[in-house]
Amino acid sequence: MKKNLIFWVEEYFYNPNLFQKIISFLLLPLSFLYCFVMFLRFRSKGAEDFGIAVVGVGNLTVGGSGKTPLVTALASHYEGAAVVLRGYGRESKGLFVVSERGKILCDVATSGDEAMIYAHKLQNAVVIVSEDRKEGIKKAKEMGAKIIFLDDAYSKHEIKKLDFVIEVASKNGSCLPSGPLRERLWSTKEVVVLKEGVDFQRVVTLQNKSDKMSLLTAIARPQRLDAYLPEVVSKNYFEDHHAFAKDEVLEILERDASDSLLVTYKDFVKLEQFGLPLSLLDLDVQVREDIFKIIDDYRGKYAKKD
């Protein structure tokens, strides 16, 4: 029931049918009110400077946009990097250091799936989850970070940072609940908008390929994978951040008589504990060099203060 509702909402936001368009139209008054409240919230915030270069990567819409591979690509470029994120979907609360320069310090239930991806992929960085991003930044500084990346941070107007926003195409450009926008690009806020295919490119590798693979994934808008998929026996979609049980995964393997499950890294960090045959569809990105120049220029302002 929950899964069907989430998929219905994703369709409503990004590819609505006629009935969903009517609902969206009827909800426009609430959207105008929501957007106005978010604007007032933005105007009421004063940005605190933490004395270190903070780079935020986010998007304006609900659902996936490729933030995790982009943050990974950016953070891996710098020595002394730290990644701070909320850790959506984790079973824990509060601040946890997920990894310190390659040493993983907690399990995926504590960290959440996205933070564990960073822990696996960023061997020279610090990864911290914290609902309070300010506390996460302070902890990262305490641990010697030289530059901090915030995952999903456009709305953190109370933090002084360089903001990158990933553009996400949608047939519905309204604010919640009529459309998928959590906020708009406020005209007085400095933002660098990045577009996939222009500012960064997907690089896809397939690891541990088998003859018969069943796709299993729990990411937002899983149809985004279609362009990168090899031939699969079946496609099995779960809601974003779904916590897999071994029995439901085994059932798919046995039903399809597959040799392995084809998963993304976001799924892999949750499924590896089960000891089942996994093939990995690893999605990375290559970033245009001038994006790093923007970060270097911003970081240089803090180097001069030192």
Backbone as CSV, one residue per row, in Angstrom:
resi,resn,N_x,N_y,N_z,CA_x,CA_y,CA_z,C_x,C_y,C_z
1,MET,0.830,-1.205,0.000,0.000,0.000,0.000,0.868,1.260,0.000
2,LYS,1.877,1.276,0.920,2.772,2.425,1.000,3.546,2.600,-0.294
3,LYS,4.044,1.465,-0.850,4.816,1.522,-2.086,3.970,2.060,-3.226
4,ASN,2.729,1.590,-3.365,1.853,2.055,-4.433,1.562,3.542,-4.313
5,LEU,1.386,4.016,-3.073,1.116,5.437,-2.854,2.309,6.282,-3.270
6,ILE,3.512,5.842,-2.898,4.722,6.596,-3.248,4.907,6.655,-4.751
7,PHE,4.682,5.541,-5.446,4.826,5.536,-6.903,3.760,6.411,-7.554
8,TRP,2.548,6.429,-6.970,1.481,7.287,-7.506,1.876,8.761,-7.363
9,VAL,2.455,9.117,-6.230,2.872,10.503,-5.995,3.994,10.894,-6.959
10,GLU,4.941,9.990,-7.208,6.012,10.283,-8.149,5.453,10.539,-9.546
11,GLU,4.479,9.731,-9.956,3.834,9.944,-11.252,3.094,11.276,-11.265
12,TYR,2.385,11.576,-10.200,1.630,12.826,-10.061,2.547,14.038,-10.201
13,PHE,3.751,13.966,-9.619,4.678,15.088,-9.663,5.384,15.220,-11.010
14,TYR,5.776,14.100,-11.614,6.691,14.164,-12.747,6.093,13.762,-14.092
15,ASN,5.030,13.003,-14.102,4.419,12.609,-15.372,2.922,12.398,-15.169
16,PRO,2.190,13.465,-14.804,0.792,13.313,-14.390,-0.145,12.955,-15.538
17,ASN,-1.149,12.104,-15.219,-2.222,11.855,-16.172,-3.285,12.937,-15.999
18,LEU,-4.357,12.852,-16.755,-5.387,13.904,-16.734,-5.987,14.071,-15.347
19,PHE,-6.326,12.962,-14.691,-6.918,13.024,-13.354,-5.965,13.693,-12.362
20,GLN,-4.681,13.348,-12.452,-3.701,13.936,-11.547,-3.508,15.428,-11.836
21,LYS,-3.619,15.818,-13.100,-3.520,17.242,-13.445,-4.673,18.035,-12.843
22,ILE,-5.837,17.435,-12.804,-7.004,18.098,-12.203,-6.783,18.293,-10.706
23,ILE,-6.285,17.241,-10.043,-5.987,17.346,-8.609,-4.957,18.451,-8.372
24,SER,-3.916,18.469,-9.202,-2.871,19.482,-9.075,-3.451,20.891,-9.202
25,PHE,-4.351,21.084,-10.157,-4.971,22.392,-10.357,-5.786,22.805,-9.135
26,LEU,-6.522,21.862,-8.567,-7.368,22.166,-7.406,-6.527,22.508,-6.170
27,LEU,-5.305,22.013,-6.132,-4.443,22.261,-4.973,-3.587,23.517,-5.114
28,LEU,-3.726,24.229,-6.222,-2.898,25.421,-6.456,-2.978,26.455,-5.336
29,PRO,-4.165,26.750,-4.778,-4.195,27.731,-3.678,-3.292,27.339,-2.507
30,LEU,-3.277,26.056,-2.169,-2.388,25.597,-1.095,-0.920,25.744,-1.491
31,SER,-0.639,25.538,-2.764,0.735,25.677,-3.243,1.209,27.123,-3.138
32,PHE,0.343,28.063,-3.502,0.702,29.478,-3.395,1.007,29.842,-1.938
33,LEU,0.179,29.328,-1.022,0.379,29.599,0.398,1.694,28.980,0.877
34,TYR,1.932,27.723,0.500,3.158,27.029,0.900,4.386,27.783,0.407
35,CYS,4.362,28.182,-0.868,5.520,28.855,-1.458,5.759,30.210,-0.773
36,PHE,4.689,30.904,-0.420,4.830,32.190,0.259,5.454,31.994,1.642
37,VAL,5.018,30.962,2.357,5.593,30.661,3.672,7.085,30.334,3.540
38,MET,7.453,29.573,2.509,8.860,29.231,2.310,9.684,30.470,1.964
39,PHE,9.073,31.410,1.237,9.766,32.660,0.921,10.007,33.472,2.195
40,LEU,8.989,33.548,3.053,9.144,34.268,4.311,10.222,33.613,5.171
41,ARG,10.242,32.282,5.155,11.271,31.558,5.903,12.653,31.917,5.383
42,PHE,12.801,31.954,4.066,14.081,32.309,3.454,14.521,33.714,3.863
43,ARG,13.592,34.662,3.804,13.926,36.055,4.113,14.257,36.258,5.590
44,SER,13.748,35.393,6.444,13.954,35.560,7.881,15.280,34.980,8.365
45,LYS,15.973,34.234,7.491,17.196,33.550,7.909,18.424,34.424,7.678
46,GLY,19.304,34.444,8.670,20.609,35.054,8.497,21.649,33.959,8.387
47,ALA,22.541,34.064,7.409,23.513,33.001,7.143,24.723,33.106,8.072
48,GLU,24.963,32.043,8.832,26.106,32.002,9.748,27.343,31.509,9.006
49,ASP,28.451,32.229,9.193,29.722,31.860,8.580,30.519,31.034,9.580
50,PHE,30.896,29.823,9.187,31.616,28.918,10.084,33.130,28.999,9.905
51,GLY,33.594,29.946,9.106,35.027,30.135,8.932,35.693,29.051,8.122
52,ILE,34.924,28.326,7.332,35.440,27.264,6.470,34.571,27.227,5.219
53,ALA,35.160,26.818,4.110,34.390,26.729,2.867,33.371,25.597,2.973
54,VAL,32.097,25.964,2.860,31.005,24.990,2.876,30.328,25.026,1.509
55,VAL,30.184,23.861,0.901,29.576,23.746,-0.426,28.307,22.914,-0.301
56,GLY,27.178,23.489,-0.667,25.918,22.770,-0.622,25.539,22.257,-2.003
57,VAL,25.069,21.026,-2.066,24.560,20.446,-3.313,23.124,20.012,-3.056
58,GLY,22.203,20.519,-3.846,20.805,20.183,-3.610,19.990,20.243,-4.881
59,ASN,18.700,20.103,-4.720,17.763,20.292,-5.819,16.488,20.884,-5.231
60,LEU,15.656,21.414,-6.083,14.463,22.109,-5.610,13.277,21.177,-5.429
61,THR,13.344,19.998,-6.016,12.185,19.114,-6.055,12.326,17.959,-5.070
62,VAL,11.198,17.333,-4.747,11.239,16.092,-3.980,11.694,14.973,-4.910
63,GLY,12.297,13.947,-4.335,12.733,12.819,-5.156,14.178,12.954,-5.584
64,GLY,14.665,11.935,-6.276,16.079,11.849,-6.634,16.467,12.777,-7.765
65,SER,17.743,13.190,-7.723,18.260,14.058,-8.782,19.714,13.767,-9.109
66,GLY,20.325,12.814,-8.420,21.738,12.522,-8.657,22.669,13.280,-7.732
67,LYS,22.168,13.709,-6.568,23.023,14.467,-5.638,24.178,13.616,-5.126
68,THR,23.904,12.360,-4.777,24.943,11.537,-4.144,26.157,11.325,-5.050
69,PRO,25.990,10.897,-6.308,27.184,10.748,-7.147,27.882,12.076,-7.435
70,LEU,27.116,13.186,-7.488,27.747,14.481,-7.736,28.569,14.920,-6.530
71,VAL,28.014,14.791,-5.321,28.776,15.134,-4.117,30.017,14.256,-4.012
72,THR,29.876,12.977,-4.342,31.020,12.060,-4.303,32.123,12.536,-5.239
73,ALA,31.745,12.929,-6.449,32.727,13.389,-7.432,33.412,14.671,-6.975
74,LEU,32.654,15.570,-6.383,33.230,16.833,-5.925,34.135,16.625,-4.714
75,ALA,33.645,15.888,-3.723,34.411,15.702,-2.483,35.692,14.909,-2.711
76,SER,35.658,13.962,-3.651,36.836,13.129,-3.907,37.985,13.940,-4.524
77,HIS,37.674,15.139,-4.967,38.663,16.012,-5.614,39.533,16.739,-4.594
78,TYR,39.116,16.730,-3.316,39.776,17.579,-2.327,40.313,16.773,-1.139
79,GLU,41.515,17.154,-0.700,42.071,16.605,0.531,41.373,17.262,1.715
80,GLY,41.156,16.493,2.765,40.541,17.053,3.963,39.076,17.374,3.805
81,ALA,38.383,16.658,2.909,36.957,16.906,2.698,36.115,16.187,3.746
82,ALA,34.969,16.782,4.040,33.966,16.134,4.889,32.613,16.274,4.203
83,VAL,31.785,15.260,4.367,30.409,15.305,3.852,29.465,15.233,5.047
84,VAL,28.562,16.189,5.116,27.569,16.220,6.186,26.189,16.117,5.562
85,LEU,25.366,15.204,6.050,24.018,15.032,5.531,23.088,14.608,6.653
86,ARG,21.806,14.722,6.371,20.805,14.371,7.376,20.814,12.872,7.685
87,GLY,21.011,12.062,6.655,20.919,10.610,6.827,19.481,10.154,6.765
88,TYR,18.795,10.555,5.706,17.366,10.250,5.585,17.130,8.737,5.570
89,GLY,16.105,8.304,6.311,15.745,6.895,6.337,16.501,6.071,7.353
90,ARG,17.444,6.677,8.084,18.196,5.906,9.091,17.327,5.635,10.318
91,GLU,17.722,4.656,11.088,16.982,4.281,12.282,17.450,5.041,13.517
92,SER,18.509,5.824,13.375,19.082,6.554,14.503,18.638,8.018,14.489
93,LYS,18.917,8.697,15.578,18.684,10.136,15.693,19.943,10.788,16.248
94,GLY,20.136,12.049,15.895,21.288,12.770,16.412,22.478,12.711,15.481
95,LEU,23.644,13.056,16.012,24.868,13.135,15.216,25.684,11.848,15.358
96,PHE,26.099,11.314,14.207,26.983,10.145,14.190,28.081,10.372,13.148
97,VAL,29.299,10.031,13.520,30.387,9.978,12.540,30.302,8.614,11.871
98,VAL,29.985,8.612,10.592,29.793,7.358,9.854,31.127,6.753,9.452
99,SER,32.033,7.600,8.991,33.355,7.097,8.616,34.385,8.198,8.786
100,GLU,35.601,7.773,9.060,36.719,8.708,9.180,37.855,8.209,8.314
101,ARG,37.980,8.843,7.157,39.061,8.535,6.213,39.193,7.044,5.932
102,GLY,38.069,6.460,5.534,38.057,5.058,5.111,37.651,4.076,6.178
103,LYS,37.673,4.471,7.434,37.292,3.575,8.519,35.811,3.765,8.829
104,ILE,35.001,2.751,8.553,33.557,2.835,8.779,33.263,2.546,10.244
105,LEU,32.504,3.445,10.873,32.339,3.431,12.321,30.942,3.030,12.791
106,CYS,30.029,2.753,11.862,28.684,2.327,12.262,28.071,1.496,11.140
107,ASP,26.879,0.943,11.387,26.221,0.142,10.353,25.258,0.999,9.540
108,VAL,24.711,0.418,8.476,23.867,1.176,7.556,22.541,1.581,8.191
109,ALA,22.066,0.830,9.179,20.840,1.217,9.874,21.040,2.513,10.641
110,THR,22.240,2.701,11.167,22.563,3.926,11.907,22.819,5.091,10.968
111,SER,23.484,4.823,9.860,23.919,5.901,8.957,22.874,6.296,7.928
112,GLY,22.061,5.322,7.480,21.237,5.543,6.301,22.011,5.149,5.054
113,ASP,21.290,4.845,3.974,21.955,4.293,2.784,22.884,5.283,2.084
114,GLU,22.459,6.556,1.963,23.280,7.511,1.221,24.594,7.798,1.937
115,ALA,24.548,7.943,3.260,25.777,8.186,4.016,26.734,7.011,3.894
116,MET,26.193,5.781,3.844,27.063,4.611,3.722,27.713,4.550,2.341
117,ILE,27.038,5.057,1.318,27.681,5.147,0.000,28.918,6.032,0.090
118,TYR,28.761,7.209,0.717,29.910,8.100,0.887,31.028,7.415,1.670
119,ALA,30.651,6.684,2.711,31.649,6.002,3.536,32.453,4.999,2.712
120,HIS,31.778,4.312,1.785,32.450,3.330,0.939,33.321,4.012,-0.116
121,LYS,32.825,5.087,-0.687,33.469,5.660,-1.877,34.495,6.743,-1.566
122,LEU,34.359,7.411,-0.425,35.269,8.512,-0.092,36.240,8.039,0.992
123,GLN,37.310,7.427,0.549,38.259,6.812,1.471,39.121,7.830,2.225
124,ASN,39.164,9.064,1.749,39.997,10.088,2.399,39.170,11.197,3.034
125,ALA,37.898,10.944,3.231,36.999,11.978,3.761,36.389,11.549,5.085
126,VAL,35.751,12.513,5.735,34.949,12.257,6.928,33.483,12.343,6.515
127,VAL,32.668,11.408,6.970,31.231,11.415,6.666,30.460,11.481,7.980
128,ILE,29.556,12.454,8.076,28.804,12.702,9.308,27.326,12.817,8.973
129,VAL,26.477,12.166,9.768,25.035,12.377,9.653,24.559,13.176,10.865
130,SER,23.697,14.139,10.597,23.153,14.972,11.667,21.952,15.729,11.134
131,GLU,20.822,15.649,11.840,19.670,16.461,11.455,20.016,17.948,11.538
132,ASP,20.822,18.302,12.522,21.285,19.682,12.692,22.587,19.843,11.912
133,ARG,22.499,20.454,10.739,23.692,20.562,9.881,24.767,21.432,10.528
134,LYS,24.356,22.417,11.319,25.350,23.269,11.977,26.219,22.459,12.922
135,GLU,25.594,21.561,13.671,26.366,20.707,14.567,27.275,19.777,13.774
136,GLY,26.794,19.325,12.627,27.622,18.484,11.766,28.836,19.225,11.243
137,ILE,28.649,20.487,10.869,29.764,21.304,10.388,30.795,21.503,11.494
138,LYS,30.319,21.801,12.700,31.232,21.998,13.833,32.046,20.736,14.108
139,LYS,31.375,19.583,14.042,32.071,18.316,14.279,33.112,18.059,13.192
140,ALA,32.759,18.355,11.952,33.698,18.157,10.847,34.929,19.045,11.023
141,LYS,34.730,20.288,11.434,35.864,21.187,11.690,36.733,20.646,12.819
142,GLU,36.078,20.160,13.859,36.789,19.593,15.002,37.659,18.413,14.577
143,MET,37.206,17.670,13.546,37.942,16.500,13.070,38.959,16.851,11.988
144,GLY,39.157,18.152,11.757,40.214,18.587,10.856,39.817,18.807,9.413
145,ALA,38.537,18.897,9.130,38.094,19.110,7.749,38.608,20.440,7.209
146,LYS,38.947,20.466,5.935,39.401,21.684,5.260,38.336,22.255,4.328
147,ILE,37.400,21.417,3.927,36.274,21.835,3.096,35.116,20.887,3.399
148,ILE,33.902,21.440,3.458,32.740,20.642,3.861,31.686,20.685,2.768
149,PHE,31.167,19.509,2.427,30.088,19.399,1.451,28.806,18.995,2.171
150,LEU,27.742,19.749,1.923,26.439,19.442,2.500,25.548,18.829,1.427
151,ASP,25.036,17.650,1.712,24.130,16.958,0.797,22.706,17.441,1.055
152,ASP,22.025,17.872,-0.007,20.626,18.327,0.064,20.492,19.529,0.990
153,ALA,21.123,20.651,0.583,21.258,21.766,1.518,20.787,23.113,0.980
154,TYR,20.082,23.137,-0.145,19.639,24.439,-0.663,18.818,25.192,0.370
155,SER,17.952,24.480,1.082,17.030,25.124,2.024,17.698,25.543,3.331
156,LYS,18.982,25.199,3.513,19.674,25.578,4.748,20.201,27.012,4.606
157,HIS,19.260,27.964,4.555,19.610,29.368,4.317,20.353,29.984,5.490
158,GLU,20.297,29.322,6.640,20.962,29.839,7.836,22.454,29.533,7.854
159,ILE,22.963,28.862,6.828,24.379,28.503,6.735,24.990,29.207,5.531
160,LYS,26.101,29.917,5.744,26.797,30.569,4.633,27.516,29.503,3.828
161,LYS,27.227,29.439,2.539,27.804,28.380,1.712,27.724,28.746,0.238
162,LEU,28.462,27.998,-0.551,28.345,28.042,-2.004,27.286,27.026,-2.390
163,ASP,26.234,27.476,-3.064,25.105,26.598,-3.381,25.122,26.138,-4.828
164,PHE,25.147,24.808,-5.018,24.901,24.202,-6.320,23.515,23.563,-6.278
165,VAL,22.731,23.786,-7.320,21.401,23.195,-7.420,21.307,22.425,-8.726
166,ILE,20.921,21.154,-8.634,20.766,20.319,-9.825,19.389,20.561,-10.434
167,GLU,19.372,20.883,-11.697,18.105,21.098,-12.403,17.443,19.756,-12.689
168,VAL,16.168,19.640,-12.329,15.409,18.413,-12.553,14.216,18.728,-13.443
169,ALA,14.119,18.055,-14.582,13.020,18.298,-15.508,11.716,17.741,-14.956
170,SER,10.651,18.519,-15.064,9.333,18.073,-14.615,8.265,18.765,-15.447
171,LYS,7.179,18.052,-15.701,6.048,18.644,-16.421,5.184,19.496,-15.497
172,ASN,5.533,19.518,-14.226,4.755,20.252,-13.226,5.699,21.179,-12.471
173,GLY,5.571,22.477,-12.671,6.486,23.442,-12.068,5.934,24.150,-10.857
174,SER,4.978,23.532,-10.169,4.351,24.160,-9.006,5.004,23.686,-7.708
175,CYS,4.773,24.477,-6.657,5.231,24.092,-5.318,4.308,23.020,-4.737
176,LEU,4.807,22.357,-3.707,3.979,21.411,-2.962,2.714,22.089,-2.442
177,PRO,1.581,21.407,-2.399,1.324,20.016,-2.789,0.854,19.868,-4.241
178,SER,0.752,20.982,-4.965,0.308,20.904,-6.351,1.387,20.332,-7.264
179,GLY,2.638,20.588,-6.908,3.756,20.124,-7.723,4.914,19.680,-6.858
180,PRO,6.062,19.358,-7.467,7.171,18.752,-6.722,8.142,19.740,-6.091
181,LEU,7.961,21.055,-6.282,8.944,22.010,-5.788,8.855,22.204,-4.280
182,ARG,9.970,21.988,-3.602,10.041,22.266,-2.168,10.288,23.756,-1.925
183,GLU,11.005,24.385,-2.852,11.261,25.825,-2.822,11.497,26.282,-4.252
184,ARG,11.526,27.581,-4.415,11.898,28.146,-5.712,13.312,28.711,-5.622
185,LEU,13.853,29.048,-6.779,15.136,29.738,-6.804,14.877,31.206,-6.474
186,TRP,15.120,31.596,-5.243,14.851,32.964,-4.827,15.840,33.916,-5.500
187,SER,15.324,35.017,-6.019,16.119,35.903,-6.875,17.302,36.537,-6.141
188,THR,17.202,36.698,-4.825,18.284,37.344,-4.079,19.292,36.340,-3.510
189,LYS,19.118,35.066,-3.818,20.047,34.038,-3.328,20.979,33.626,-4.453
190,GLU,22.272,33.655,-4.200,23.248,33.278,-5.207,23.320,31.755,-5.316
191,VAL,23.100,31.256,-6.512,23.049,29.815,-6.745,23.695,29.502,-8.087
192,VAL,24.412,28.400,-8.157,24.932,27.888,-9.427,24.073,26.691,-9.811
193,VAL,23.362,26.814,-10.931,22.484,25.736,-11.387,23.272,24.797,-12.297
194,LEU,23.211,23.510,-11.995,23.927,22.495,-12.768,22.931,21.608,-13.498
195,LYS,23.266,21.261,-14.720,22.393,20.427,-15.538,23.128,19.170,-15.976
196,GLU,22.483,18.017,-15.736,23.077,16.758,-16.182,23.173,16.732,-17.702
197,GLY,24.297,16.257,-18.199,24.523,16.238,-19.638,25.231,17.474,-20.140
198,VAL,25.275,18.521,-19.297,25.966,19.758,-19.647,27.123,20.003,-18.665
199,ASP,26.794,20.051,-17.391,27.793,20.340,-16.363,28.406,19.074,-15.767
200,PHE,27.682,17.991,-15.822,28.235,16.710,-15.387,27.597,15.591,-16.204
201,GLN,28.369,14.517,-16.372,27.948,13.390,-17.199,27.955,12.106,-16.385
202,ARG,26.976,11.255,-16.628,26.942,9.951,-15.964,27.998,9.014,-16.544
203,VAL,28.640,8.283,-15.667,29.563,7.224,-16.077,29.087,5.950,-15.383
204,VAL,28.671,4.966,-16.168,28.057,3.759,-15.620,28.957,2.562,-15.866
205,THR,29.229,1.813,-14.800,29.991,0.571,-14.928,29.183,-0.576,-14.328
206,LEU,29.295,-1.737,-14.932,28.592,-2.926,-14.461,29.617,-3.901,-13.896
207,GLN,29.492,-4.194,-12.605,30.430,-5.078,-11.923,29.740,-6.399,-11.559
208,ASN,30.503,-7.486,-11.634,29.995,-8.831,-11.306,28.780,-9.213,-12.159
209,LYS,28.856,-8.944,-13.443,27.767,-9.263,-14.362,27.550,-10.777,-14.400
210,SER,26.278,-11.180,-14.469,25.941,-12.600,-14.617,25.025,-12.760,-15.831
211,ASP,24.778,-14.001,-16.226,23.963,-14.257,-17.412,22.495,-13.885,-17.184
212,LYS,21.992,-14.150,-15.985,20.590,-13.839,-15.661,20.542,-12.962,-14.421
213,MET,20.092,-11.708,-14.627,20.063,-10.753,-13.520,18.643,-10.206,-13.343
214,SER,18.232,-10.048,-12.093,16.955,-9.406,-11.764,17.249,-8.046,-11.150
215,LEU,16.680,-7.001,-11.723,16.883,-5.663,-11.184,16.095,-5.515,-9.883
216,LEU,16.789,-5.048,-8.855,16.159,-4.769,-7.567,16.643,-3.405,-7.120
217,THR,15.716,-2.471,-6.907,16.170,-1.134,-6.538,15.143,-0.401,-5.698
218,ALA,15.665,0.448,-4.803,14.830,1.283,-3.944,15.352,2.711,-4.019
219,ILE,15.174,3.318,-5.200,15.548,4.716,-5.399,14.320,5.470,-5.882
220,ALA,14.340,6.776,-5.726,13.239,7.594,-6.225,13.222,7.570,-7.750
221,ARG,12.050,7.489,-8.322,11.860,7.472,-9.777,12.805,6.458,-10.440
222,PRO,12.625,5.182,-10.149,13.561,4.155,-10.622,13.631,4.030,-12.142
223,GLN,12.642,4.556,-12.853,12.684,4.502,-14.317,13.885,5.264,-14.880
224,ARG,14.501,6.107,-14.050,15.704,6.826,-14.479,16.835,5.866,-14.856
225,LEU,16.763,4.637,-14.339,17.817,3.655,-14.624,17.702,3.041,-16.011
226,ASP,16.548,3.145,-16.638,16.284,2.416,-17.880,17.349,2.659,-18.947
227,ALA,17.846,3.883,-19.020,18.819,4.221,-20.068,20.150,3.508,-19.883
228,TYR,20.399,2.967,-18.689,21.698,2.364,-18.396,21.632,0.858,-18.176
229,LEU,20.442,0.284,-18.298,20.264,-1.117,-17.930,20.703,-2.078,-19.030
230,PRO,21.392,-3.154,-18.653,21.563,-4.279,-19.568,20.263,-5.093,-19.570
231,GLU,20.262,-6.199,-20.255,19.063,-7.051,-20.259,18.869,-7.676,-18.883
232,VAL,17.648,-7.601,-18.373,17.341,-8.179,-17.057,16.114,-9.087,-17.167
233,VAL,16.007,-10.012,-16.220,14.871,-10.935,-16.201,13.616,-10.211,-15.747
234,SER,13.745,-9.345,-14.746,12.596,-8.601,-14.230,13.071,-7.313,-13.580
235,LYS,12.143,-6.369,-13.419,12.423,-5.117,-12.717,11.566,-5.075,-11.458
236,ASN,12.227,-4.913,-10.330,11.535,-4.946,-9.045,11.808,-3.642,-8.310
237,TYR,10.775,-2.800,-8.235,10.915,-1.469,-7.664,10.321,-1.408,-6.259
238,PHE,11.075,-0.801,-5.351,10.608,-0.536,-3.999,10.694,0.961,-3.747
239,GLU,9.972,1.425,-2.734,9.985,2.854,-2.429,11.379,3.306,-2.012
240,ASP,11.671,4.580,-2.233,12.970,5.156,-1.923,13.345,4.891,-0.461
241,HIS,14.593,4.460,-0.240,15.154,4.178,1.091,14.538,2.943,1.757
242,HIS,13.866,2.100,0.989,13.254,0.896,1.562,14.293,0.045,2.291
243,ALA,13.934,-0.445,3.476,14.802,-1.351,4.239,14.458,-2.786,3.844
244,PHE,15.343,-3.428,3.116,15.067,-4.765,2.590,15.114,-5.827,3.685
245,ALA,14.249,-6.817,3.542,14.318,-8.036,4.358,14.887,-9.143,3.477
246,LYS,15.665,-10.026,4.060,16.324,-11.067,3.269,15.311,-11.961,2.569
247,ASP,14.205,-12.257,3.217,13.206,-13.151,2.629,12.618,-12.582,1.340
248,GLU,12.325,-11.268,1.318,11.721,-10.687,0.115,12.713,-10.637,-1.038
249,VAL,13.986,-10.523,-0.704,15.027,-10.513,-1.736,15.234,-11.926,-2.288
250,LEU,15.294,-12.899,-1.396,15.436,-14.295,-1.815,14.272,-14.737,-2.697
251,GLU,13.078,-14.270,-2.371,11.889,-14.630,-3.141,12.030,-14.210,-4.600
252,ILE,12.605,-13.034,-4.835,12.801,-12.555,-6.206,13.826,-13.416,-6.934
253,LEU,14.925,-13.725,-6.258,15.959,-14.579,-6.860,15.396,-15.940,-7.255
254,GLU,14.631,-16.538,-6.357,14.084,-17.874,-6.597,12.987,-17.847,-7.647
255,ARG,12.137,-16.842,-7.606,11.049,-16.722,-8.589,11.581,-16.608,-10.003
256,ASP,12.625,-15.800,-10.176,13.177,-15.555,-11.512,14.230,-16.589,-11.917
257,ALA,14.652,-17.406,-10.961,15.771,-18.339,-11.196,16.981,-17.573,-11.731
258,SER,17.227,-16.415,-11.156,18.326,-15.548,-11.594,19.641,-15.957,-10.957
259,ASP,20.721,-15.580,-11.630,22.056,-15.834,-11.094,22.458,-14.772,-10.076
260,SER,21.907,-13.559,-10.228,22.259,-12.476,-9.316,21.193,-11.389,-9.355
261,LEU,21.267,-10.510,-8.377,20.416,-9.325,-8.331,21.227,-8.136,-8.828
262,LEU,20.664,-7.385,-9.763,21.326,-6.178,-10.264,20.854,-4.999,-9.415
263,VAL,21.799,-4.321,-8.768,21.451,-3.261,-7.821,22.323,-2.033,-8.058
264,THR,21.850,-0.879,-7.580,22.677,0.321,-7.536,23.466,0.322,-6.232
265,TYR,24.389,1.243,-6.096,25.181,1.305,-4.868,24.299,1.602,-3.658
266,LYS,23.251,2.376,-3.882,22.331,2.721,-2.793,21.655,1.469,-2.241
267,ASP,21.383,0.511,-3.117,20.811,-0.762,-2.686,21.899,-1.689,-2.142
268,PHE,23.067,-1.663,-2.774,24.163,-2.561,-2.419,24.546,-2.440,-0.950
269,VAL,24.627,-1.200,-0.433,25.084,-1.022,0.948,24.091,-1.612,1.953
270,LYS,22.846,-1.825,1.531,21.859,-2.443,2.419,21.770,-3.949,2.215
271,LEU,22.122,-4.413,1.017,21.944,-5.827,0.678,23.185,-6.680,0.902
272,GLU,24.356,-6.056,0.982,25.592,-6.845,1.084,25.625,-7.706,2.336
273,GLN,24.919,-7.298,3.381,24.907,-8.056,4.639,24.263,-9.437,4.498
274,PHE,23.446,-9.633,3.436,22.717,-10.893,3.288,23.546,-11.993,2.629
275,GLY,24.690,-11.629,2.053,25.544,-12.634,1.435,24.961,-13.256,0.190
276,LEU,24.136,-12.531,-0.542,23.502,-13.030,-1.764,24.291,-12.559,-2.987
277,PRO,24.154,-13.246,-4.132,24.886,-12.823,-5.339,24.367,-11.486,-5.869
278,LEU,25.262,-10.502,-5.948,24.884,-9.155,-6.372,25.713,-8.720,-7.574
279,SER,25.047,-8.138,-8.543,25.717,-7.433,-9.630,25.474,-5.945,-9.398
280,LEU,26.501,-5.136,-9.602,26.427,-3.725,-9.229,26.395,-2.829,-10.454
281,LEU,25.328,-2.035,-10.572,25.245,-0.984,-11.584,25.725,0.294,-10.909
282,ASP,26.990,0.602,-11.084,27.624,1.696,-10.353,27.518,2.981,-11.173
283,LEU,26.839,3.971,-10.605,26.600,5.235,-11.294,27.497,6.316,-10.707
284,ASP,28.478,6.747,-11.468,29.347,7.853,-11.073,29.117,9.016,-12.039
285,VAL,29.783,10.138,-11.766,29.679,11.263,-12.692,31.056,11.863,-12.941
286,GLN,31.202,12.456,-14.116,32.362,13.276,-14.444,31.901,14.726,-14.482
287,VAL,32.639,15.586,-13.813,32.235,16.976,-13.641,33.109,17.879,-14.498
288,ARG,32.493,18.874,-15.104,33.235,19.854,-15.891,34.276,20.558,-15.025
289,GLU,35.466,20.771,-15.555,36.568,21.337,-14.777,36.248,22.718,-14.217
290,ASP,35.455,23.510,-14.922,35.189,24.868,-14.423,34.314,24.857,-13.171
291,ILE,33.644,23.734,-12.889,32.889,23.621,-11.638,33.858,23.610,-10.464
292,PHE,34.966,22.896,-10.616,35.983,22.884,-9.573,36.628,24.262,-9.420
293,LYS,36.726,24.999,-10.527,37.283,26.362,-10.464,36.382,27.256,-9.613
294,ILE,35.069,27.092,-9.730,34.125,27.864,-8.911,34.339,27.544,-7.427
295,ILE,34.508,26.251,-7.124,34.737,25.846,-5.733,36.077,26.377,-5.237
296,ASP,37.109,26.277,-6.066,38.440,26.735,-5.662,38.442,28.228,-5.374
297,ASP,37.745,28.998,-6.197,37.673,30.449,-5.982,36.960,30.763,-4.674
298,TYR,35.891,30.026,-4.403,35.149,30.236,-3.155,36.004,29.822,-1.960
299,ARG,36.685,28.704,-2.080,37.540,28.217,-1.006,38.701,29.173,-0.751
300,GLY,39.168,29.819,-1.815,40.277,30.762,-1.683,39.974,31.937,-0.787
301,LYS,38.711,32.324,-0.709,38.338,33.438,0.159,38.610,33.099,1.622
302,TYR,38.455,31.827,1.981,38.721,31.405,3.356,40.191,31.202,3.607
303,ALA,40.909,30.801,2.570,42.370,30.639,2.701,43.016,31.985,2.991
304,LYS,42.503,33.066,2.387,43.046,34.406,2.624,42.808,34.856,4.056
305,LYS,41.663,34.428,4.623,41.362,34.791,6.014,42.336,34.136,6.978
306,ASP,42.801,32.926,6.607,43.763,32.224,7.456,45.118,32.921,7.412
